[in-house]
């Protein structure tokens, strides 16, 4: 199981590395940032149902098997480091926490979509949810904090 987890996590990191430059380029536009994330997750987790299921199953297996947790933690840290600069440019004050928040929110939304497929999932559920998350992170920029305005 650890070897399977390593392989799946390596593929996730490779896919994430492909969109990281796009995220950095559009980090000044929260809506575009959310769109890039949505398109990426639709392509690699929803349209590639086997990958979406593998990730869901590995997450559940990690909850049951302590040996798998180390693999998942290692790759989670790698993925967070890949997106760190993107989240900082977006305005995050804690990019690792914000990445984990977005990642785990996506995981729940995608797991529900895999269980109960909806044709309008991306437009009605995934994109609006990501927009809310990303906009809230982007609003952390110092020039957007109302409490800092005197």
TORSE-959650 format. One line per 4 residues: number of its first residue (from 1); their letters; for each residue x, y, z of C-alpha. Coordinates in steps of 0.05 Angstrom, whole numbers, plus 5000, padded with zeros to 4 digits. Layout:
NUM	A	X,Y,Z; ...
END
This chain:
1	XXXX	5000,5000,5000; 5057,5048,5015; 5086,5037,4946; 5018,5051,4914
5	XXXX	5010,5113,4957; 5080,5137,4936; 5062,5127,4863; 4995,5163,4867
9	XXXX	5025,5220,4908; 5083,5227,4859; 5033,5234,4801; 4993,5286,4840
13	XXXX	5057,5326,4853; 5075,5322,4779; 5007,5347,4758; 5009,5402,4811
17	XXXX	5078,5424,4787; 5048,5435,4718; 4996,5486,4742; 5040,5521,4794
21	XXXX	5067,5571,4742; 4995,5587,4721; 4975,5598,4794; 5034,5645,4805
25	XXXX	5018,5684,4742; 4946,5695,4761; 4956,5704,4836; 4935,5777,4831
29	XXXX	4866,5754,4806; 4831,5710,4858; 4776,5690,4809; 4827,5666,4757
33	XXXX	4866,5630,4811; 4803,5593,4832; 4788,5577,4759; 4857,5546,4749
37	XXXX	4847,5504,4811; 4778,5482,4789; 4800,5462,4719; 4859,5424,4747
41	XXXX	4816,5385,4796; 4762,5370,4745; 4815,5343,4697; 4855,5301,4746
45	XXXX	4804,5281,4799; 4735,5281,4769; 4745,5266,4695; 4800,5217,4715
49	XXXX	4753,5179,4761; 4805,5125,4776; 4853,5178,4803; 4798,5212,4843
53	XXXX	4779,5145,4873; 4851,5126,4887; 4863,5191,4925; 4798,5183,4964
57	XXXX	4815,5110,4981; 4887,5128,5002; 4861,5183,5048; 4814,5133,5081
61	XXXX	4869,5080,5084; 4914,5131,5118; 4861,5141,5171; 4863,5066,5185
65	XXXX	4937,5050,5175; 4990,5090,5211; 5044,5067,5162; 5009,5103,5105
69	XXXX	5003,5168,5144; 5077,5181,5137; 5073,5175,5062; 5013,5221,5059
73	XXXX	5045,5273,5105; 5110,5272,5064; 5073,5284,4999; 5026,5334,5030
77	XXXX	5086,5375,5051; 5116,5369,4981; 5051,5394,4949; 5046,5451,4999
81	XXXX	5117,5472,4982; 5099,5471,4908; 5041,5519,4919; 5072,5561,4974
85	XXXX	5095,5618,4930; 5028,5619,4893; 4990,5626,4958; 5038,5680,4983
89	XXXX	5028,5719,4919; 4953,5711,4926; 4957,5744,4994; 4959,5686,5043
93	XXXX	4989,5700,5111; 4996,5625,5123; 5005,5590,5056; 5013,5520,5085
97	XXXX	4949,5525,5125; 4911,5556,5067; 4936,5502,5019; 4912,5449,5069
101	XXXX	4845,5484,5075; 4835,5487,5000; 4861,5416,4990; 4816,5385,5042
105	XXXX	4756,5425,5020; 4767,5402,4949; 4774,5330,4973; 4706,5332,5006
109	XXXX	4672,5364,4946; 4704,5315,4897; 4688,5255,4940; 4615,5276,4940
113	XXXX	4617,5285,4864; 4647,5216,4855; 4593,5186,4898; 4535,5226,4869
117	XXXX	4555,5253,4800; 4522,5318,4779; 4528,5345,4708; 4533,5417,4732
121	XXXX	4584,5403,4788; 4639,5448,4762; 4595,5508,4748; 4546,5502,4806
125	XXXX	4588,5473,4862; 4663,5469,4851; 4677,5537,4820; 4633,5577,4868
129	XXXX	4663,5540,4928; 4734,5553,4905; 4717,5626,4890; 4694,5635,4962
133	XXXX	4756,5601,4990; 4806,5636,4945; 4774,5705,4954; 4777,5696,5030
137	XXXX	4851,5680,5026; 4865,5737,4978; 4829,5786,5025; 4886,5773,5075
141	XXXX	4931,5820,5036; 4951,5878,5081; 4920,5930,5034; 4853,5893,5038
145	XXXX	4847,5889,5113; 4795,5939,5138; 4821,5935,5209; 4889,5962,5185
149	XX	4857,6025,5156; 4858,6082,5205
END
